[in-house]
Amino acid sequence: MEEIHETAKAYYNNLAENQKQNANKMFLSMDLNGDGSVSISEYVEKLGKMGFKSCNNPKFFMELDRNGDGNLDFEEFLTLYYLIKGDRLVFCDGHGCGAFLKGVYFACLHCFYREMKNTFDLCSSCFNGKNFRHNHANFLDNFALLRCMAASCTMKKMEKASAAFEMRFSIAETIVEISNNGCSIM
């Protein structure tokens, strides 16, 4: 979680002022009693109302609470803000697991490409131990998936460029053929 916290801080430090104000507004909206921090009860209540049921639990709260004082100060809250805004709240769908997926995890390719918002993701332990039931069999880890997507985008760009080149080449061949037959377009 430390790496995620540092990433969240880096993003926050590079936000525009109005975006920083949005983060502050969300923090203040979660600090129900106005004491400058978010308690576990405030956290559970507010996230439940926002629809974030997967991270709406004491175990996840304790991971966010870096100093262990039972409250989230603004800097600790930034990690949660980053996870919510960056759509990084991914939890293991393995049978009864529910672990927060901080780093490398496995994603079902079919669900990822077809359903996007309804992915099926597994921690390494559940994937390795086959601790899951799912309709599809093809999984990739999140970093390999990102690389495949990048390669796919590159291939699509290359295919478009190749098609455009072939069309231009075909036009040029036609012009040469017409010219060779004694016709001129000029």
Sequence and secondary structure as in RCSB ss.txt:
>XXXX:A:sequence
MEEIHETAKAYYNNLAENQKQNANKMFLSMDLNGDGSVSISEYVEKLGKMGFKSCNNPKFFMELDRNGDGNLDFE
EFLTLYYLIKGDRLVFCDGHGCGAFLKGVYFACLHCFYREMKNTFDLCSSCFNGKNFRHNHANFLDNFALLRCMA
ASCTMKKMEKASAAFEMRFSIAETIVEISNNGCSIM
>XXXX:A:secstr
 HHHHHHHHHHHHTS HHHHHHHHHHHHHH TT SSSEEHHHHHHHHHHHT  TT SHHHHHHH TT SSEE HH
HHHHHHHHHHTT   B  STT   B  S  EEEHHHHHHHTTS  EE HHHHHTT    S   EEEHHHHHHHHH
HHHHHHHHHHHHHHHHHHHHHHHHHHHHHHTT    
